[in-house]
Amino acid sequence: QETRSYEESTDESEEDESEEEPKLKYERLSNGVTEILQKDAASCMTVHEKFLALGTHYGKVYLLDVQGNITQKFDVSPVKINQISLDESGEHMGVCSEDGKVQVFGLYSAEEFHETFDCPIKIVAVHPQFVRSHFKQFVTGGKKLLLYERGWMNRWKPSVLHEGEGNIRNIKWRGHLIAWANNMGVKILDVISKQRITNVPRDDISLRPDMYPCSLCWKDNLTLIIGWGNSVKICSVKERHASEMRDLPNRYVEIVFQFDTEFYVSGLAPLCDQLVILSYVKEISEKTEVECCARPRLDIVQPLPESCEEISSDALTVRGFQENECRDYHLEYSEGESLFYIISPRDVVVAKERDQDDHIDWLLEKKKYEEALMAAEISQKTIKKHKILDIGLAYINHLVEKGEYDLAARKCQKILGKNTELWEFEVYKFKEIGQLKAISRYLPRRDPVLKPLIYEMVLHEFLESDYEGFATLIKEWPGDLYNNTIIVQAVVDHLKKDPQNRTLLRTLAELYTYDQRYGRALEIYLTLRHKDVFQLIHKHNLFSSIRDKIVLLMDFDSEKAVDMLLDNEDKISIDRVVEELENRPELQHVYLHKLFKRDHHKGQRYHEKQISLYAEYDRPNLLPFLRDSTHCPLEKALEICQQRNFVEETVYLLSRMGNSRSALKMIMEELQDVDKAIEFAKEQDDGELWEDLILYSIDKPPFITGLLNNIGTHVDPILLIHRIKEGMEIPNLRDSLVKILQDYNLQILLREGCKKILVADSLSLLKKMHRTQMKGVLVDEENICESCLSPILPSDASKSFSVVVFHCRHMFHRECLPVSSTVSSVQFCNICSAKHRGPGSAVLEMKK
């Protein structure tokens, strides 16, 4: 078969611009057919699923395989073969020729029929089930439509089915229905009932029926397609309802679709619910301006009730198309395979539906590589011609040619997959065009891993032109992809030119980390004050390396550094940290302060030092420290606070050391804050201290006002009022006296309320005790005398006995109780009375 494509449109310029994919692909039937048509011309052809039968103008019939190779030859007549007919089994053939000969014979048997008519026989059709004995029938078409049936003694009996309307030029037999076309129109006959069902007249009677013959095609057993001139009809054979029968046939035909075409119909074939039409085309020559024959067209249309929708249209460059007429073209098809044969005198072209390989071919031709790749992936089990990898590589090359380097590199991930050889080839190709940077982000890092040289080559490319990109790759790529020593040396060489480049320094630190040279990495991080320094220390347990770098860490981020040091006291001791920070007392204070916050006792040996540190760098926290610390030397603290004139801290220390009067004096004299003085006196709760406060305030009216407003619940206000000198003006005296009276009334009310509650509770409890003591107490054989330890009840119940039972549930024989030495006749439980110490225990016992 020739590989030349026939997917051409009528206008070459339209073809170049068209983006619509053709539906069919075309191949010229070659091999034996080429040899035949060099000496002869094709006149007709019939297609069977197993072979082809080709008739020629020189009266030969050739049997061909689907590749066009000759398998058998028959010399039927010296003149043109008009029609060849095969039954469904492909075992019997009917042939008619221009000289009036008709032959029906078995291809694999001796069965044969010969008949010669006195006129050209244009058509012959054998019964589709001719192979069966009771269907030995065939029809011929000349001036009459004759039905031949084999009867008794194997004799063939002819009968006239129709005549009188001109030559019969086409017959199609399907099931029990025969359709034929004569000069007047198309008829359909039911072979079983011998009834003619319908007559479909031809539309354009101006066309010569011998030059523009009718095309017939059965889509199925009940659907006939008719093409004549530029008109197409699709007819459906239907059963007539019994009520409508009368003298009418039991079937009728309904035209379900009807439309006109642009050109003359030369052949028809069904394609699913669509229609394939072979059209004869005439056009005006641009040079001579004379009408001439153009290339025939093969169209796929979607029938509509009164029109059609064109799906595709292809112009076919068949040999000798300039000399052909409409009657010279024929369209045959192979049912179930979607193969269409276009027959012309000098050529036979095969059209077939395009498969996925053809679809991919078209996409590649149109440079739609993305769609081609997707189609190949979806149909990878069915495609035979293409490989996904080849399409993908072509796609990458196409993108590179277009300059879309990043997209090409990104596609490498999907297309190249785990093929290391292809990856390395593509990397070198990107290097040649100076686009290593584009592919760097997409290089595989795990499964597969390329040669270290590939990664080093990319890193060197970045190092020469893009420090930031180089740093990004070092951070993203695992350190085992490349030779770390080589890259470190390359970075060191670049740092010699630019020693302060922070990007290179940071990257070098990361490389040292990959190489487990953590000490060097730590030095760089600390120099750069990099945020990852603490993470590096924790991750790789570098505490031994930072013993002499504590100051650097604290300078970088004191909060994080202190937290890290305190969290790892077992690795770097408190003493070591304090020693390292000896020359930086402000940092020493930060460390010790956080240590004290976590645990008041861990750094107790440094509490004395901390007094000075707090006084120097953090006075607001000095007083809380003095209050919380139990290891702070008070004398030292007092000395420092007095030197720096820290009044509040000094007051606290004096009071803590027991010198409350000096503390109060300092508050009054230094701070002159009566509220604070009163608060201090309340805290100490010392009468002498209140006396000192009153004496100090007696000649200071504002202080007197403060005392009057606040001491009512601690000191009798009368003592203060009596000492106020006559004539002294005291601010807000009236309000202060009113407040004292209100406070006094409030105290009286509170006392009375408490008294009422106390009395009510006492009465309630007394009643409850009385009810409890009035209850009976169970005495049985299990109880014993608490004195003699014998059973409390005698064994002989008839004897009189006396038992004393106390409310505490202790029991005694009366005679076992000791004689009370008191004048009162009230008796006590000896056991419970012994538990109470001191005088009055009996009375308390009685209350219980």
Disulfide bonds with the S-S distance in Angstrom:
none
